[in-house]
Amino acid sequence: MKYVVCVPDGCADEPLDELGGRTPLEVADTPVLDSLAARGVVGSAAVIPPCFPPGSDVGNMSILGYDPAAYHTGRAPIEAAAMGLRIDADHVAYRCNLVTVDERGVMVDFAGGHPDSAVAAEAVAALDRELGGEVTFHAGVQYRHTMVAPIAFAAAECVPPHDFTDRVAPRPVGAAASVLDSLMQRSRAVLADFDIAANQIWLWGQGRQPDMPAFRHHHGVEAGLVSAVDLVRGLGVLTDMTVATVEGATAWYDTNYEGKRDAALDGLAAGLDLFVIHVEASDEAGHAGDVEEKIRALENWDRRILADLITGLDSMGSWRLLLLPDHATPLARRTHTTEPVPYLMVSSEAPGPGGVYSEAGIADLTPTPGHVLMRALVGAPVVST
């Protein structure tokens, strides 16, 4: 038996007037997804547990079958793991966005214009030279980077920058707020020397590095994943999954969909039991409020991943597939929300009752905790209620 988990990040949404009261999932032309839903189980998943922020760290941890209540310590330490950083027990990692904040203090762009990763790495190196010492800065991808600091720096409440696009950015509060705010303000002079849209850093998502059991021990199967997002790759590193690298895979609209599909098929053919395919494009479109790009991302999933993925799986024998986002990213809100999301579980061997994979299609269903779906995928099938 082979298993595949598909994560179209943030694809769930809310009805939009400009789409005639429908969502992107309802409008997108997705014949393969529709046919899979017609022979599978469509259900409602609470990927964000109560009292947790609706972040990709929490949502993807749930999807991988790890209860956030037991394992979640913060977003940044997960990303740090993907960068090869091991955080000492007396230190914390902070997510360090390169952002654009105007003279009024308004968050113009939480992604700092999506700078080229090589140029961004030069800017982060300069930050480490000019502001480092007690803290250290480490380059990631595009606008997503990491700062490591002593544990005392954790005593602050910091708001994710994507939560207040086009609004005045709230500064940190708490015992460490002043030192964090000082670093963010001082970063302006450093970034002014670079030809990028970002004009300062934004620190958030702090935490100690979690101790998570290996995926093979937790679920009893050997697994791999592919993603261009350090957060998701970090979860793979922390759980000792095989983390694939695909040329041209980005965390943007232009990602290599076919390369990610082929990485999954190649990994399964090489002996892995389970493979996770994560694509960020639909989430980025949600944050940008770009309706057309969100619909296009869903259609790309269908024709550039799912179509040949199913053909490839059929050639290997029996398989099961789970598809769901890690959270909703409504276009009108341009940030993540905690609402349950639709999931699809389909088996090549045991047809389900069928359903419609959409937000409306799960409106009357009782949500299933997101972290139990992985165990259901590799064990007993889930029955929607």
Legacy VTK file of the C-alpha trace (Angstrom):
# vtk DataFile Version 3.0
C-alpha trace
ASCII
DATASET POLYDATA
POINTS 385 float
0.000 0.000 0.000
1.248 3.486 -0.888
0.025 6.675 0.781
0.058 10.289 -0.440
-0.879 13.432 1.477
-1.608 16.545 -0.600
-1.519 19.948 1.097
-2.758 22.891 -1.004
-1.775 25.449 1.633
-4.567 27.810 2.686
-6.874 26.773 -0.171
-10.086 26.918 1.911
-11.896 30.237 1.703
-15.200 32.062 2.146
-17.914 32.953 -0.394
-17.052 36.018 -2.473
-19.481 38.416 -4.118
-17.219 38.666 -7.161
-17.521 34.886 -7.586
-21.304 34.954 -7.293
-21.283 33.904 -3.656
-18.985 30.963 -4.337
-15.473 30.148 -3.139
-12.371 29.515 -5.280
-12.744 25.773 -4.617
-16.260 25.916 -6.069
-15.225 27.978 -9.101
-11.947 26.314 -10.064
-11.974 23.776 -12.896
-10.733 20.657 -11.074
-12.077 17.544 -12.830
-9.579 15.143 -11.242
-10.266 16.386 -7.722
-13.997 16.254 -8.406
-13.772 12.653 -9.574
-11.722 11.650 -6.536
-14.257 13.296 -4.216
-17.071 11.449 -5.958
-15.524 8.101 -4.941
-13.974 9.016 -1.611
-14.856 10.395 1.798
-15.252 14.165 2.148
-15.151 15.423 5.705
-14.476 18.382 7.946
-11.111 18.697 9.673
-10.280 20.887 12.666
-6.600 21.285 11.753
-6.281 24.208 14.178
-7.102 23.018 17.719
-8.925 25.349 20.143
-6.755 28.082 21.683
-4.049 27.759 19.007
-3.237 30.470 16.450
-4.223 29.547 12.882
-0.696 29.203 11.557
0.897 26.812 9.100
3.080 25.498 11.911
0.045 24.277 13.861
-1.879 23.142 10.787
0.909 21.166 9.153
1.876 19.577 12.463
-1.733 18.391 12.718
-1.710 17.053 9.169
1.453 15.043 9.872
-0.394 13.427 12.754
1.237 15.160 15.720
-1.096 16.747 18.253
-0.044 20.420 18.566
-1.125 20.358 22.215
1.674 17.861 22.855
4.401 19.039 20.474
3.974 22.665 19.429
6.425 25.158 20.950
6.405 27.893 18.298
6.832 28.388 14.583
10.382 29.655 14.275
12.184 26.659 15.845
10.552 24.376 13.285
11.852 26.534 10.438
15.259 26.623 12.098
15.438 22.833 11.896
15.027 22.989 8.107
18.013 25.325 7.967
20.147 22.818 9.858
20.014 24.807 13.081
19.798 23.002 16.387
18.709 25.407 19.097
20.245 25.014 22.566
17.804 24.596 25.445
18.668 28.057 26.788
17.934 29.769 23.462
14.908 30.433 21.294
14.429 30.933 17.581
12.471 33.848 16.119
11.030 34.035 12.628
12.646 37.053 10.982
10.629 38.384 8.040
12.022 40.953 5.654
9.047 43.323 5.455
8.040 46.689 4.041
6.610 49.164 6.556
5.859 52.721 5.415
6.466 55.991 7.251
3.055 55.753 8.934
3.921 52.381 10.448
1.601 50.523 8.062
2.564 46.979 7.011
2.661 47.424 3.245
4.093 43.982 2.463
4.804 41.210 4.985
6.902 39.489 2.280
9.128 42.471 1.502
8.523 42.205 -2.237
9.557 38.523 -2.287
13.275 39.281 -2.637
15.622 36.957 -4.490
16.952 34.435 -1.977
20.591 35.143 -2.849
20.183 38.884 -2.335
18.196 38.284 0.830
21.011 36.079 2.157
23.465 38.956 1.670
21.125 41.255 3.582
20.764 38.748 6.419
24.544 38.358 6.593
24.794 42.136 6.953
22.198 42.058 9.725
24.301 39.481 11.542
27.433 41.616 11.193
25.780 44.854 12.284
23.236 43.674 14.858
24.550 40.254 15.871
26.454 39.216 18.947
23.990 38.310 21.653
21.664 37.294 18.821
22.482 35.662 15.480
20.737 35.937 12.108
20.454 33.024 9.668
19.339 33.206 6.040
16.406 31.164 4.795
14.367 31.612 1.593
13.120 34.886 0.056
11.654 36.889 2.955
11.660 34.048 5.527
14.676 34.032 7.850
15.600 33.183 11.454
17.056 34.919 14.486
18.411 32.897 17.433
18.484 34.601 20.834
18.880 33.838 24.551
15.791 32.450 26.268
15.092 35.822 27.943
14.183 37.204 24.521
11.155 34.891 24.440
9.242 37.036 26.942
7.199 38.944 24.380
3.946 38.756 22.463
4.535 39.302 18.767
1.896 39.458 16.038
2.529 37.684 12.702
3.072 40.349 10.019
0.559 38.772 7.623
-2.185 39.453 10.175
-2.259 43.214 9.568
-1.493 43.869 5.908
-2.335 47.493 5.018
-2.807 48.334 8.688
-0.590 49.881 11.348
1.810 47.242 12.589
1.436 46.547 16.338
4.759 46.468 18.133
5.747 43.656 20.526
4.626 43.774 24.135
6.175 42.118 27.190
9.452 42.058 29.078
11.572 41.582 25.934
9.536 43.952 23.770
11.948 46.880 23.928
14.981 44.908 22.783
13.022 43.290 19.959
11.619 46.622 18.836
15.117 48.110 18.931
16.433 45.362 16.648
13.581 45.898 14.196
14.107 49.653 14.084
17.913 49.376 13.795
17.527 46.928 10.913
16.263 49.772 8.719
19.727 51.287 8.405
21.218 47.933 7.446
18.628 47.081 4.791
18.857 50.567 3.270
22.119 49.453 1.639
20.364 46.771 -0.429
18.276 47.068 -3.577
15.205 45.323 -2.172
11.681 46.459 -1.339
12.008 45.297 2.280
13.026 48.088 4.629
13.116 46.348 8.023
12.825 43.009 9.802
9.812 41.714 11.727
10.358 39.264 14.591
7.673 36.763 15.625
6.807 33.087 16.146
9.428 32.472 18.836
9.925 29.205 20.671
12.253 26.420 21.759
12.938 23.576 19.369
10.424 20.748 19.956
11.281 17.112 20.582
9.155 15.075 18.159
9.244 11.290 17.642
10.320 9.984 14.239
7.480 9.549 11.750
8.295 5.847 11.290
7.864 5.238 15.026
4.819 7.472 15.375
2.898 6.013 12.415
4.704 2.804 11.479
5.608 3.779 7.891
8.615 5.338 6.155
7.747 8.778 4.824
9.061 11.674 2.773
7.907 15.133 1.842
8.516 17.936 -0.598
7.949 21.627 0.071
9.652 24.924 -0.697
8.666 26.259 2.728
11.202 25.919 5.545
8.415 25.465 8.071
7.147 22.295 6.394
10.644 21.041 5.613
11.536 21.611 9.267
8.730 19.361 10.412
10.178 16.710 8.115
13.638 17.142 9.615
12.341 17.022 13.193
10.434 13.792 12.477
13.235 12.168 10.465
11.319 12.071 7.183
13.101 12.067 3.829
13.006 15.709 2.670
13.233 16.025 -1.120
14.731 18.989 -2.944
13.206 19.936 -6.304
14.792 22.367 -8.715
12.449 25.259 -9.422
10.298 24.575 -6.369
9.444 27.933 -4.828
6.999 29.142 -2.242
5.350 31.321 -4.885
2.957 31.045 -7.828
5.751 29.906 -10.151
6.629 26.733 -8.265
7.531 23.515 -10.055
4.300 21.551 -9.643
5.422 18.698 -11.876
8.727 18.403 -10.040
6.943 18.006 -6.725
4.615 15.383 -8.195
7.551 13.458 -9.619
9.454 13.687 -6.314
6.514 11.942 -4.649
6.284 9.210 -7.261
10.052 8.701 -7.281
10.177 8.509 -3.491
7.382 5.966 -3.357
8.933 3.917 -6.155
12.249 3.922 -4.269
10.646 2.324 -1.234
8.973 5.003 0.839
5.499 4.105 2.047
4.081 7.620 2.300
4.839 10.990 0.695
3.593 14.498 1.490
3.281 17.089 -1.300
2.982 20.680 -0.060
2.381 23.697 -2.316
2.279 27.232 -0.928
0.796 29.085 -3.932
-2.859 29.126 -2.842
-1.898 30.536 0.560
0.206 33.314 -0.981
-2.711 34.217 -3.243
-4.994 34.379 -0.213
-2.618 36.743 1.582
-2.378 38.899 -1.541
-6.163 38.977 -1.986
-5.612 37.730 -5.548
-8.709 35.814 -6.615
-7.423 34.801 -10.041
-4.149 33.430 -8.694
-5.908 31.400 -6.017
-8.175 29.810 -8.601
-5.187 29.225 -10.891
-3.260 27.550 -8.052
-6.129 25.108 -7.488
-6.339 24.336 -11.194
-2.576 23.813 -11.307
-2.913 21.271 -8.502
-5.484 19.394 -10.552
-3.833 19.278 -13.966
-0.142 19.451 -12.996
-0.096 17.212 -9.914
-3.207 15.132 -9.345
-3.804 13.945 -12.921
-0.486 12.145 -13.412
-0.086 11.425 -9.687
-3.128 9.137 -9.769
-1.888 7.437 -12.925
1.481 6.844 -11.279
-0.088 5.513 -8.096
-2.289 3.129 -10.061
0.835 1.659 -11.665
2.253 0.876 -8.199
-0.774 -1.038 -6.938
-3.007 -0.159 -3.998
-2.970 3.368 -2.602
-4.728 5.846 -0.332
-4.718 9.612 -0.633
-5.497 12.381 1.861
-5.951 15.963 0.639
-6.559 19.022 2.824
-5.128 22.477 3.562
-3.381 23.348 6.808
-5.836 26.212 7.428
-8.092 28.559 5.518
-6.692 31.798 4.050
-9.763 33.785 2.965
-9.101 36.283 0.179
-11.252 38.945 1.799
-9.374 38.721 5.117
-5.890 38.118 3.655
-4.834 36.101 6.704
-5.353 32.672 8.259
-8.517 31.676 10.108
-9.384 28.869 12.533
-12.449 27.477 10.755
-12.488 23.746 9.924
-11.371 22.870 6.411
-12.576 20.211 3.984
-10.580 17.014 3.743
-10.740 14.233 1.175
-9.704 10.651 1.839
-9.858 8.234 -1.067
-8.736 4.630 -1.520
-8.030 2.706 -4.700
-9.500 -0.398 -3.079
-12.535 0.744 -1.084
-14.863 3.320 -2.674
-16.395 5.811 -0.250
-19.836 7.391 -0.206
-18.666 10.313 -2.335
-19.105 14.013 -1.785
-18.261 17.494 -3.006
-14.879 18.850 -1.985
-15.763 22.386 -0.958
-16.485 24.507 2.084
-20.231 24.187 1.485
-19.829 20.432 1.098
-18.757 20.085 4.750
-20.966 22.765 6.300
-23.177 20.282 8.163
-20.446 17.825 9.190
-18.884 17.407 12.623
-15.188 18.361 12.428
-12.606 15.635 13.002
-9.435 16.672 14.901
-6.830 17.175 12.211
-4.072 15.209 13.906
-6.025 11.916 13.830
-6.391 11.832 10.038
-2.849 10.605 9.372
-3.345 7.626 11.631
-6.666 6.968 9.881
-4.952 7.163 6.480
-2.404 4.473 7.316
-4.823 2.450 9.446
-8.598 2.254 9.631
-10.573 4.427 7.181
-12.365 7.527 8.470
-16.123 7.642 8.243
-17.529 11.177 7.921
-20.384 12.114 10.273
LINES 1 386
385 0 1 2 3 4 5 6 7 8 9 10 11 12 13 14 15 16 17 18 19 20 21 22 23 24 25 26 27 28 29 30 31 32 33 34 35 36 37 38 39 40 41 42 43 44 45 46 47 48 49 50 51 52 53 54 55 56 57 58 59 60 61 62 63 64 65 66 67 68 69 70 71 72 73 74 75 76 77 78 79 80 81 82 83 84 85 86 87 88 89 90 91 92 93 94 95 96 97 98 99 100 101 102 103 104 105 106 107 108 109 110 111 112 113 114 115 116 117 118 119 120 121 122 123 124 125 126 127 128 129 130 131 132 133 134 135 136 137 138 139 140 141 142 143 144 145 146 147 148 149 150 151 152 153 154 155 156 157 158 159 160 161 162 163 164 165 166 167 168 169 170 171 172 173 174 175 176 177 178 179 180 181 182 183 184 185 186 187 188 189 190 191 192 193 194 195 196 197 198 199 200 201 202 203 204 205 206 207 208 209 210 211 212 213 214 215 216 217 218 219 220 221 222 223 224 225 226 227 228 229 230 231 232 233 234 235 236 237 238 239 240 241 242 243 244 245 246 247 248 249 250 251 252 253 254 255 256 257 258 259 260 261 262 263 264 265 266 267 268 269 270 271 272 273 274 275 276 277 278 279 280 281 282 283 284 285 286 287 288 289 290 291 292 293 294 295 296 297 298 299 300 301 302 303 304 305 306 307 308 309 310 311 312 313 314 315 316 317 318 319 320 321 322 323 324 325 326 327 328 329 330 331 332 333 334 335 336 337 338 339 340 341 342 343 344 345 346 347 348 349 350 351 352 353 354 355 356 357 358 359 360 361 362 363 364 365 366 367 368 369 370 371 372 373 374 375 376 377 378 379 380 381 382 383 384
